[in-house]
Amino acid sequence: MKKLILLSVFLVSCAGIPQSPILGTLYTSVKWGGVATQKAGFSKMGEATCRSFFFVALGDCSITKAAQKGGISQIHHVDYETFNFFGIYSSFTVKVYGD
């Protein structure tokens, strides 16, 4: 019985791990830079988030969706944020900066 519980906890924690340059075993909260263009400066920001809870994941966290939400047609750069709590709750956010 104990082995079944441990296996269940392990599988649940692996089910919702988002993309990240580094992962914590129980908790992850990381921000990092992504795509950058040669466009100088920016005045707008848009973000899009995907979330997962146990075995269900929903959302549109694409660069296109984040740009649409911020009214951005020319992208300056893109940053990412990820959060994970023991695989029970995870989120992945894309932040787009531009004009």
C-alpha positions in Angstrom: 0.0 0.0 0.0 2.8 2.4 0.9 4.5 1.7 -2.5 1.2 2.5 -4.3 0.9 5.8 -2.5 4.5 6.8 -3.2 4.1 5.8 -6.9 0.9 7.9 -7.1 2.6 11.0 -5.6 5.5 10.6 -8.0 3.2 10.3 -11.0 1.1 13.3 -10.0 4.2 15.4 -9.5 5.5 14.5 -12.9 2.2 15.1 -14.7 2.2 18.9 -14.5 5.8 20.0 -14.7 6.0 23.0 -17.1 9.0 24.0 -19.2 11.7 25.6 -17.2 15.5 26.0 -17.4 15.7 24.6 -13.9 13.3 22.6 -11.7 12.9 22.3 -8.0 11.7 18.9 -6.6 8.8 20.3 -4.6 8.6 24.0 -5.7 9.6 25.9 -8.8 9.2 29.7 -9.4 11.5 30.8 -12.3 11.7 33.7 -14.7 13.9 33.8 -17.7 14.5 35.6 -21.0 13.6 34.1 -24.3 13.4 35.4 -27.8 14.8 38.9 -28.6 14.7 40.8 -31.9 16.6 43.8 -33.2 13.7 46.2 -32.8 14.7 49.0 -30.5 12.5 49.9 -27.5 8.9 48.9 -26.6 5.8 50.5 -25.1 3.4 47.6 -24.7 3.3 44.3 -22.9 1.0 41.3 -23.2 0.9 38.0 -21.4 -0.7 34.6 -21.9 -0.8 31.8 -19.3 -1.5 28.1 -19.3 -2.3 26.3 -16.1 -2.5 22.7 -14.9 -4.1 21.2 -11.9 -3.4 17.5 -11.3 -4.0 15.8 -14.7 -5.8 18.7 -16.4 -4.0 21.4 -18.3 -5.7 24.3 -20.1 -4.9 27.6 -21.8 -3.2 29.3 -24.7 0.2 30.5 -23.7 1.6 31.1 -27.1 3.6 34.2 -28.2 0.8 35.0 -30.7 -1.9 35.1 -28.0 0.3 37.2 -25.6 0.9 39.7 -28.5 -2.8 39.8 -29.3 -3.7 40.5 -25.7 -1.2 43.4 -25.5 -2.1 44.8 -28.9 1.5 44.2 -30.2 2.3 43.9 -33.9 6.1 44.3 -33.6 7.8 42.2 -31.0 10.8 43.5 -29.1 11.4 40.5 -26.8 9.7 37.6 -25.0 10.2 36.5 -21.4 8.9 33.4 -19.6 7.7 32.5 -16.1 7.0 29.1 -14.7 5.6 28.0 -11.4 5.2 24.5 -10.0 4.0 23.3 -6.6 4.7 19.6 -6.3 3.0 18.9 -9.6 -0.4 19.6 -8.1 -0.6 23.1 -9.6 1.6 24.5 -12.4 1.5 27.6 -14.6 3.5 28.8 -17.6 3.4 32.4 -18.6 4.7 34.1 -21.8 5.3 37.8 -21.7 5.7 39.7 -25.0 7.1 43.2 -25.2 6.8 45.4 -28.2 4.8 48.0 -30.1 
